[in-house]
Amino acid sequence: MAQTIALLFLSNCFMTFAWYGHLKNMNSQPLVFVIMLSWGIAFFEYILQVPANRIGYQHFSLGQLKVIQEIIAMSVFAIFAWYYMKQPMKLDYLWAMLCLVGAAYFMFRSGVQAS
C-alpha cells in the first residue's frame, strides 16, 4: 500500500508540472512547444501512475484509489502553488482539503478491501 501512495505522489508531482509549470516562465513560448513539453513531462507521470493504480487496485477499491489520488493531487498542488508559483496560501486550500477528508471518510468507512 505504501508503494501505491509513493508512486501516486511522484506521479502527481510530474502531473502538476505538466499541467501548470509552463504558466510561470513560458508565456512567450509557442503553444505547440509548450504542449509537446507538457506531453513529455506527462509521459513520466504515466510511467508512475499506471503501475501505482495496478498495484493499488490489489488493496483498494476503484473509488478509494481515486480519492487517494485526489488527496495527493490537492496536497502536491497546494505546495506547488505556494512554493513554485509564489501564490499566497489561502483558506480555500484548507476548505478543499477538508472536503477531501470527508470524501476519504466515506470511501474508507467500510475499510480497505482487496478488489
TASULDA-V509358 format. One record per residue. N is the residue number from 1. RES is the residue in one small letter. PHI is phi as a letter, one per 30 degrees, with the letter a starting at -180 (* if undefined). OMEGA is omega in whole degrees, 0 to 359 (999 if undefined). D_CENTER is the distance of its C-alpha to the mean C-alpha in Angstrom with 2 decimals. Layout:
n = <N;N>
res = <RES;RES>
phi = <PHI;PHI>
omega = <OMEGA;OMEGA>
d_center = <D_CENTER;D_CENTER>
This chain:
n = <1;2;3;4;5;6;7;8;9;10;11;12;13;14;15;16;17;18;19;20;21;22;23;24;25;26;27;28;29;30;31;32;33;34;35;36;37;38;39;40;41;42;43;44;45;46;47;48;49;50;51;52;53;54;55;56;57;58;59;60;61;62;63;64;65;66;67;68;69;70;71;72;73;74;75;76;77;78;79;80;81;82;83;84;85;86;87;88;89;90;91;92;93;94;95;96;97;98;99;100;101;102;103;104;105;106;107;108;109;110;111;112;113;114;115>
res = <m;a;q;t;i;a;l;l;f;l;s;n;c;f;m;t;f;a;w;y;g;h;l;k;n;m;n;s;q;p;l;v;f;v;i;m;l;s;w;g;i;a;f;f;e;y;i;l;q;v;p;a;n;r;i;g;y;q;h;f;s;l;g;q;l;k;v;i;q;e;i;i;a;m;s;v;f;a;i;f;a;w;y;y;m;k;q;p;m;k;l;d;y;l;w;a;m;l;c;l;v;g;a;a;y;f;m;f;r;s;g;v;q;a;s>
phi = <*;d;d;d;d;d;d;d;d;d;e;d;d;d;d;d;d;d;d;b;e;d;d;d;b;c;d;d;d;d;e;d;d;d;d;d;d;d;d;d;d;d;e;d;e;d;e;c;d;d;d;e;d;d;d;d;d;d;c;c;d;d;d;d;e;d;d;e;d;d;d;d;d;d;d;d;d;d;d;e;d;d;d;d;d;h;d;d;d;c;d;e;d;d;d;d;d;d;d;d;d;d;d;d;e;d;d;c;d;d;j;c;b;d;d>
omega = <179;179;178;181;181;180;178;177;180;177;181;174;177;182;182;177;179;184;191;185;182;183;184;190;188;181;181;180;176;183;180;178;181;178;180;177;179;176;178;177;181;177;180;174;182;177;179;186;182;176;179;181;177;179;183;182;175;185;185;172;179;179;178;177;182;179;176;181;181;178;178;181;180;179;179;181;180;178;178;182;182;187;186;183;178;176;178;176;183;175;179;177;178;180;178;179;178;175;178;174;176;178;179;179;183;181;186;184;176;180;178;181;174;181;999>
d_center = <16.64;15.66;15.11;12.52;10.58;11.21;10.30;6.87;6.50;8.28;6.72;3.48;6.67;8.46;6.56;6.84;10.32;11.20;10.73;12.10;13.74;16.88;17.64;19.03;21.64;21.99;23.53;26.80;25.55;26.32;23.64;24.18;23.54;20.24;19.18;20.31;18.59;15.20;15.97;16.94;13.71;11.82;14.39;13.09;9.54;11.59;13.86;11.39;9.48;12.93;14.62;12.01;12.62;16.30;16.73;14.92;16.99;20.02;19.21;17.13;17.86;15.80;15.13;14.20;11.64;10.05;10.33;8.96;5.65;6.00;7.36;5.02;2.63;6.39;7.63;6.27;7.27;10.44;11.40;10.95;12.98;15.50;16.06;15.69;16.50;18.96;18.16;19.82;18.00;19.03;19.69;17.55;14.42;16.39;17.42;14.01;13.02;16.40;15.82;12.80;15.24;17.68;15.51;15.01;18.76;19.77;17.71;18.95;22.40;24.08;22.63;20.79;22.61;22.61;22.31>
